[in-house]
Each structure stands twice: as structure tokens, then as C-alpha cells.
Amino acid sequence: MLITENVALAPLTTLKVGGPARYFIEAQTISDVSEAVAFAQSKNLPLFVLGGGSNLVISDAGWPGLVLKVGITGINHRHGHDEVVFEAGAGEDWDKFVGLVVAHNCAGIECLSGIPGSVAGTPVQNVGAYGQEVSNTIESVLALDLRDGQLDELSKEACGFSYRSSIFNTSERGRYIIVQVNYALKHGGDAYIAYADLKRYFAGWSVKPTLAETRDAVRKIRAGKGMLITAGDDDCRSAGSFFKNPILSAEQYRALMARAAAKNLQIPSYPALDAQKKVSAAWLVEHSGFSRGYGNGPVGISRKHALAIVNRGSATAADVLALKDSIQQRVDEIWGILLEPEPVFVGF
């Protein structure tokens, strides 16, 4: 197991900001993970586990301890009655994994195509898009428990999934290192076409789209929003959607509607969001003075998507946080809603 020092972390993230790691280890096996943990404990080092780097903002000071990149690969699958369980190593590229699942004609994660990052990150954030969330298909998560050094298999229920959250980023943050995720997917199932973007894409089709056609559509839609990592596209230098769609109480929702009506505006309504009184964070951002393409300095808003804070090429983490704070403050002033960031903040 190779231990390196003062390793630049910015190149390992999609936002491309942040300082170095004091120590860095890339683990290829579960044994490597255990050894890395023992090394950190022996030197009393703070430990941060890095996945695909797609949902992170790393501080300009970097990380003072050990950064452990989990690079465990390998995919196996086993057939059940009407489903296939895919066992994926934590370090597998997520989008490639989705492509493999779709190629096996298995439904359940096709709408999550094009999302950058690794398999390990999906249960942490309960990754979701276009009406699907990984919590709908995760059967169990295999993780190293740092309390006792043992491998635990946590069921879906034990993971405590909710909107963009799980025990891994809330009540048990820092306790587990995910090494494998098992997904139960429906063989021969239909593609999930529920969100407006997909309905528009397939409008006029006389036959139901296949899983492969749906995956292709999702990737094209994401590319149009700068949410697909594309070489040479500055709008891709981001951490993805920077703010969560707020989930409001009935009272908060009524207050928001009243504020919008006073401005002769109407809050966009999507059936998939209405069930939870969830509103569009992108709409709130754009109607608070932060339009697509906002900003002329080193940091700004994507020209394709109002929720993506982008690094124009020379931004620092401090620049990113300053824009984040400005957006949150203005949205709160105008709409009475404090937007919650989606990325993980490291080293602050």
C-alpha cells in the first residue's frame, strides 16, 4: 500500500478547487482500507474518504490528515425471481455501472445515467434524478465500521434513506467506509418516464422508450444543462447541483405562493415534486437575481443550469463559498427560504 504526502486534491474533484492532502492512500482492496484506517489511527490523523470527487468542495487549506480514496472495483450479479442483484465495488464509475445494468436490460437506475462519481457515493447522498433515487433499488450496503473494525452489511432500512440523505451523511457520519453496494433491479422492467424533461424529449413517440433510449435521453438532457462531464466545457467544472430542492411544510408553501403572486409570478408545478411540497431550487435562484451565466470573475453560475456554481478556471474554494453565501442570503431575503447546499464541504 503506497502512502504519498502533500497530494493535490483539486485535480481529483470535478470543481477543481482546494488544497492538498497531508497524506494520501488509494485502496484497491478491503484489506487496503483496513490498513489505511490503522495508519490514520496510529498517527492520530483525521480521516477523509474520497470517492469520485463529484460532490465536494475542498478548502483552500486542504486536508490536514489522511485522504483515503477507495478504488475497489469489480461487479458481480446474481438472478432472483424477477430481479437481478448487482454487487458493485465502491470504486466503480457510477455512469459506467448504469450503462452495464441497462445493457443487461435491468430497470431501476436508468434515469441516474450521466451522474459523475463513484458507486460508493450513491447511498451516502441517496443520489437521485428524474424521479428515481438509489434508495428505490439498493438492497444492502457493505461497509467497514470504524468503531470496531468489522465489515457490516446494512440493509436498505438500516441505511435510513430520505431525500438526499442517509445515516452515512447524518446520524452516523464518519462511522462507516462503504466498500460495496448491492442493487436489486427489475429484469425486463419498463423505463421510468415521469419528469417533464423526459416527457418532452419523448413527446410524439408511438412506442414506449427502451431502457437504452431513456439512458441516452438522460445523458443528452444532462449535457444540455452542463451536468455531464464533457471535455472542454467550462460549465462542467462544478460540483453538480449546488442546492437541494427545498421541501416545505404546507404553511411555508402557502407563504411562498403568496410572495410569488405578489410579484405576478407562478411557482412551477411538477407532479413528481408536488407530492412532497418540493419546490425548484433552480427557479428560486434564477428569480433572485442569479441567472444562468451570472458572474464575470473566477466563479459564477453555469450558462446551462442555474443550480451549478462553476469554476471559470482560477477560482478558489473561498470564491465558491462567497457566491454560495450570496445566493443563500438573497433567496432568503426574497422568498423566505434558506437553501441547503448539496455538496460535502471538506477541511473548513
Salt bridges, closest charged atoms under 4 A:
GLU5 OE1 - ARG22 NH1 2.56
ASP82 OD2 - LYS186 NZ 3.52
GLU87 OE2 - ARG78 NE 2.88
ASP95 OD1 - ARG215 NH1 2.82
ASP95 OD2 - ARG219 NH1 2.41
GLU133 OE2 - ARG164 NH1 3.52
GLU139 OE1 - ARG78 NH2 3.12
ASP145 OD2 - ARG175 NH2 2.83
GLU172 OE1 - ARG147 NH2 3.45
GLU172 OE1 - ARG175 NH1 3.47
ASP197 OD1 - ARG200 NH2 2.40
ASP197 OD2 - LYS225 NZ 2.54
ASP216 OD2 - LYS220 NZ 3.11
ASP233 OD2 - LYS304 NZ 3.12
ASP234 OD1 - ARG237 NH2 3.40
ASP235 OD2 - ARG303 NE 3.47
ASP235 OD2 - LYS304 NZ 3.03
ASP235 OD1 - ARG312 NH1 3.95
GLU286 OE2 - ARG292 NE 3.31
ASP325 OD1 - LYS324 NZ 2.86
GLU333 OE1 - ARG330 NH1 3.22
GLU340 OE2 - LYS244 NZ 3.03
GLU342 OE2 - ARG164 NE 3.90
